[in-house]
């Protein structure tokens, strides 16, 4: 899964008022950083 796909998935889940475990969020942010993508 690409970083962009992961970002879209995380935003969709957040819209459902569900918050993924902190470890998942941490891994996603690390992935964004490695690929030079802005998570916003």
Phi and psi in radians as a Rosetta constraint file:
Dihedral C 1 N 2 CA 2 C 2 CIRCULARHARMONIC -1.324 0.35
Dihedral N 2 CA 2 C 2 N 3 CIRCULARHARMONIC 2.877 0.35
Dihedral C 2 N 3 CA 3 C 3 CIRCULARHARMONIC -1.092 0.35
Dihedral N 3 CA 3 C 3 N 4 CIRCULARHARMONIC -0.671 0.35
Dihedral C 3 N 4 CA 4 C 4 CIRCULARHARMONIC -1.127 0.35
Dihedral N 4 CA 4 C 4 N 5 CIRCULARHARMONIC -0.739 0.35
Dihedral C 4 N 5 CA 5 C 5 CIRCULARHARMONIC -1.086 0.35
Dihedral N 5 CA 5 C 5 N 6 CIRCULARHARMONIC -0.726 0.35
Dihedral C 5 N 6 CA 6 C 6 CIRCULARHARMONIC -1.110 0.35
Dihedral N 6 CA 6 C 6 N 7 CIRCULARHARMONIC -0.705 0.35
Dihedral C 6 N 7 CA 7 C 7 CIRCULARHARMONIC -1.098 0.35
Dihedral N 7 CA 7 C 7 N 8 CIRCULARHARMONIC -0.766 0.35
Dihedral C 7 N 8 CA 8 C 8 CIRCULARHARMONIC -1.096 0.35
Dihedral N 8 CA 8 C 8 N 9 CIRCULARHARMONIC -0.757 0.35
Dihedral C 8 N 9 CA 9 C 9 CIRCULARHARMONIC -1.085 0.35
Dihedral N 9 CA 9 C 9 N 10 CIRCULARHARMONIC -0.772 0.35
Dihedral C 9 N 10 CA 10 C 10 CIRCULARHARMONIC -1.124 0.35
Dihedral N 10 CA 10 C 10 N 11 CIRCULARHARMONIC -0.680 0.35
Dihedral C 10 N 11 CA 11 C 11 CIRCULARHARMONIC -1.161 0.35
Dihedral N 11 CA 11 C 11 N 12 CIRCULARHARMONIC -0.709 0.35
Dihedral C 11 N 12 CA 12 C 12 CIRCULARHARMONIC -1.105 0.35
Dihedral N 12 CA 12 C 12 N 13 CIRCULARHARMONIC -0.735 0.35
Dihedral C 12 N 13 CA 13 C 13 CIRCULARHARMONIC -1.165 0.35
Dihedral N 13 CA 13 C 13 N 14 CIRCULARHARMONIC -0.668 0.35
Dihedral C 13 N 14 CA 14 C 14 CIRCULARHARMONIC -1.127 0.35
Dihedral N 14 CA 14 C 14 N 15 CIRCULARHARMONIC -0.628 0.35
Dihedral C 14 N 15 CA 15 C 15 CIRCULARHARMONIC -1.096 0.35
Dihedral N 15 CA 15 C 15 N 16 CIRCULARHARMONIC -0.443 0.35
Dihedral C 15 N 16 CA 16 C 16 CIRCULARHARMONIC -1.512 0.35
Dihedral N 16 CA 16 C 16 N 17 CIRCULARHARMONIC 0.152 0.35
Dihedral C 16 N 17 CA 17 C 17 CIRCULARHARMONIC 1.060 0.35
Dihedral N 17 CA 17 C 17 N 18 CIRCULARHARMONIC 0.603 0.35
Dihedral C 17 N 18 CA 18 C 18 CIRCULARHARMONIC -1.960 0.35
Dihedral N 18 CA 18 C 18 N 19 CIRCULARHARMONIC 2.352 0.35
Dihedral C 18 N 19 CA 19 C 19 CIRCULARHARMONIC -1.974 0.35
Dihedral N 19 CA 19 C 19 N 20 CIRCULARHARMONIC 2.066 0.35
Dihedral C 19 N 20 CA 20 C 20 CIRCULARHARMONIC -1.141 0.35
Dihedral N 20 CA 20 C 20 N 21 CIRCULARHARMONIC 2.799 0.35
Dihedral C 20 N 21 CA 21 C 21 CIRCULARHARMONIC -0.970 0.35
Dihedral N 21 CA 21 C 21 N 22 CIRCULARHARMONIC 2.588 0.35
Dihedral C 21 N 22 CA 22 C 22 CIRCULARHARMONIC -0.966 0.35
Dihedral N 22 CA 22 C 22 N 23 CIRCULARHARMONIC -0.633 0.35
Dihedral C 22 N 23 CA 23 C 23 CIRCULARHARMONIC -1.079 0.35
Dihedral N 23 CA 23 C 23 N 24 CIRCULARHARMONIC -0.677 0.35
Dihedral C 23 N 24 CA 24 C 24 CIRCULARHARMONIC -1.141 0.35
Dihedral N 24 CA 24 C 24 N 25 CIRCULARHARMONIC -0.784 0.35
Dihedral C 24 N 25 CA 25 C 25 CIRCULARHARMONIC -1.074 0.35
Dihedral N 25 CA 25 C 25 N 26 CIRCULARHARMONIC -0.734 0.35
Dihedral C 25 N 26 CA 26 C 26 CIRCULARHARMONIC -1.072 0.35
Dihedral N 26 CA 26 C 26 N 27 CIRCULARHARMONIC -0.794 0.35
Dihedral C 26 N 27 CA 27 C 27 CIRCULARHARMONIC -1.118 0.35
Dihedral N 27 CA 27 C 27 N 28 CIRCULARHARMONIC -0.679 0.35
Dihedral C 27 N 28 CA 28 C 28 CIRCULARHARMONIC -1.120 0.35
Dihedral N 28 CA 28 C 28 N 29 CIRCULARHARMONIC -0.770 0.35
Dihedral C 28 N 29 CA 29 C 29 CIRCULARHARMONIC -1.126 0.35
Dihedral N 29 CA 29 C 29 N 30 CIRCULARHARMONIC -0.671 0.35
Dihedral C 29 N 30 CA 30 C 30 CIRCULARHARMONIC -1.094 0.35
Dihedral N 30 CA 30 C 30 N 31 CIRCULARHARMONIC -0.698 0.35
Dihedral C 30 N 31 CA 31 C 31 CIRCULARHARMONIC -1.125 0.35
Dihedral N 31 CA 31 C 31 N 32 CIRCULARHARMONIC -0.770 0.35
Dihedral C 31 N 32 CA 32 C 32 CIRCULARHARMONIC -1.022 0.35
Dihedral N 32 CA 32 C 32 N 33 CIRCULARHARMONIC -0.797 0.35
Dihedral C 32 N 33 CA 33 C 33 CIRCULARHARMONIC -1.099 0.35
Dihedral N 33 CA 33 C 33 N 34 CIRCULARHARMONIC -0.780 0.35
Dihedral C 33 N 34 CA 34 C 34 CIRCULARHARMONIC -1.052 0.35
Dihedral N 34 CA 34 C 34 N 35 CIRCULARHARMONIC -0.666 0.35
Dihedral C 34 N 35 CA 35 C 35 CIRCULARHARMONIC -1.605 0.35
Dihedral N 35 CA 35 C 35 N 36 CIRCULARHARMONIC 0.003 0.35
Dihedral C 35 N 36 CA 36 C 36 CIRCULARHARMONIC 1.258 0.35
Dihedral N 36 CA 36 C 36 N 37 CIRCULARHARMONIC 0.497 0.35
Dihedral C 36 N 37 CA 37 C 37 CIRCULARHARMONIC -1.774 0.35
Dihedral N 37 CA 37 C 37 N 38 CIRCULARHARMONIC 2.540 0.35
Dihedral C 37 N 38 CA 38 C 38 CIRCULARHARMONIC -1.568 0.35
Dihedral N 38 CA 38 C 38 N 39 CIRCULARHARMONIC 2.124 0.35
Dihedral C 38 N 39 CA 39 C 39 CIRCULARHARMONIC -1.197 0.35
Dihedral N 39 CA 39 C 39 N 40 CIRCULARHARMONIC -0.170 0.35
